[in-house]
């Protein structure tokens, strides 16, 4: 019996030792689990903190980049505005210089036209009168004198034509309508191509605008005579609202049959641009070429008075 009790006691000790060992292992595992959980939590906090710091840095970097971009855009816009203003100023100065230069050319044309008309015309007329006075009754001189009179008459007509081409007196005395009507008549006589001019409201044009329109018509008619192979030409001009429109149209071969460089388009466009206007090319009503010029006008006095009443 004692032996049995001793065996039970020994077994109980063994079991208790085994239980204590198991409990020790469980405690160790719990401790490890606790530290592992704490480590993971700490690691998570570190990772979250690091991610937040990185995100904050990225946000700050993005904000700095946005500010830099906004500054660059603002600086670029300011630079564009500044450069545009400089270009506009330079273009205005060039246009003003070109206008002064063109005005100077017109003044010189007027002076040369007056000298050609007065000096050469007087010389040819004086020669004609002297020839008739001194050789009128000389035998066998009737036919030579007649030939010389014709030559002198041609010289007077040529002097007048050159003076008119340099600066038509009608443009200064009676305005654009009279000058273009006379120009159309001369064109018809010289080319045998009928040319009709209907010009209205030309009193609203400034002298500079009238001069540029006359020169545009002059160059356009030269192009028609050289290239268009036309049998009819029309010149029409009138004001509408605050624009003056002038068209030169023919029934010739049109722009497709003409070399563009021979049209003198650059000169025509520059003349229109000098007055702040535009020049366009298009087909004519009869299949030829239509040159359309539009210039801005100052408001008419009637419209200005009506606006002031309101």
Residue, then its C-alpha position, 0 to 999 in steps of 0.5 A: x500500500x505504501x508502495x502504491x502511495x509512493x508511486x502516486x506521489x512520484x507520479x504527482x510530482x512528475x505531472x506537476x513538473x510537467x504542468x509547471x514546464x508547460x505553464x512556463x512555456x505558455x508564459x514564455x509564449x505569452x511574453x513573446x507574443x506580447x513583445x511581438x504584438x508590441x513590436x508590430x504595433x510600434x513598427x506599424x506606428x513607425x511605418x504610419x509616421x514615416x508614410x505621413x512624413x513622406x506624404x507631408x513632404x510630397x505635399x509640400x514639394x507639390x505646393x512648392x512646385x505649384x507655387x513655382x509654376x504659378x510664379x512662372x506662369x505669372x512671369x511668363x504672362x507678364x513677359x508676354x504682355x510686356x513683349x506684346x506691348x513692345x511689339x505693338x509700340x514698335x509696329x505703331x512706330x513703324x506704321x507712323x514712320x511709314x505714313x510719314x515717309x509716304x506723306x513725304x513721297x506724296x509731297x515730293x510727287x506734288x512738287x514734281x508734278x507742279x514743276x513738270x506741269x509748269x516748267x515743261x508745259x511752259x517750255x513746250x508751249x513757248x517753243x510751239x509759239x516761237x516756232x509758229x511766230x518765226x517760221x510761219x511764213x518761211x517757204x517750204x516750212x509748212x509741213x516740217x512746222x506742222x510735224x514739229x507742232x504735233x511733236x510739241x503738242x505730244x510733249x505738252x500732253x505727255x508732261x500733263x500726263x506725267x504730272x497727273x500720274x505723279x499727283x492728280x490735281x483733281x484729288x486735291x481740288x475736288x476729291x477722290x470721286x472726281x480723281x477716280x472718274x478722270x482716272x477711269x476715263x484715261x484708262x479707257x482711252x489708253x487701253x480701249x477697255x471700258x472702265x466705269x467709276x461710281x464713287x460715293x461718300x468720299x467726303x468722309x475720307x481724310x486726305x491721307x485715306x483718299x490718297x492711299x485709295x487713289x494709289x491702290x486703284x492706280x496700281x490695280x488698274x496697272x495690273x489689270x492692263x498688264x495681266x487681266x486680259x479684261x474687256x470691262x472694269x468697274x470701280x465702286x466706292x461707298x461708305x457703310x456705317x463706320x467703314x469705307x469700301x472700295x472695289x476694283x473689279x474686272x471680267x478678265x482671267x482672274x487670279x488663277x491666270x496671274x502670277x501672284x507676285x506680279x499683282x503687287x499685292x504686298x504694296x496694295x496690302x501695305x497701303x491699306x494697312x497704313x490706314x488701319x484697313x484690309x485688302x482682300x482678293x476674290x472672284x468677280x461677278x463676271x469671273x474676273x478678279x475683285x480687289x476689295x479694300x475696307x478702311x475705318x472711318x470716323x463717325x459721321x457728324x450726324x451720328x456723333x450729334x445723334x449720339x450726343x443727344x442721347 
